[in-house]
Amino acid sequence: LLLIPVLFSLVIVRYRTTADRDQVTARGLLSSETVRWDDIDGLRFGRRSWALARRRDGREISLPAVTFATLPLLTAASGGRVPNPYE
């Protein structure tokens, strides 16, 4: 029973998306993937609340904690490569 809060804390600390002008890194519970913005064809939102980045090779990667409401932050971090839907 004491392991549940520890595991939940691990999930909160681990799941994240970091982005800068050159690349975006999606971190999951056991893995992470870094993709250059030039390799991303677009973003979409499916049934889950997190965004999915569609790569040029057709694969999709989940971007943890990126929601429609946080797209302006991703726009700023990417140097404008992701359009701001609120403008």
Buried (B, 14 or more C-beta within 10 A) or exposed (E): EEEEEEEEEEEEEBBBBEBEEEBBBBBBEEEEBEBEBEBBEEBEEEEEEBBBBBBEEEEBBBBBBBBEEBBBBBBEBBEEBBEEEEE
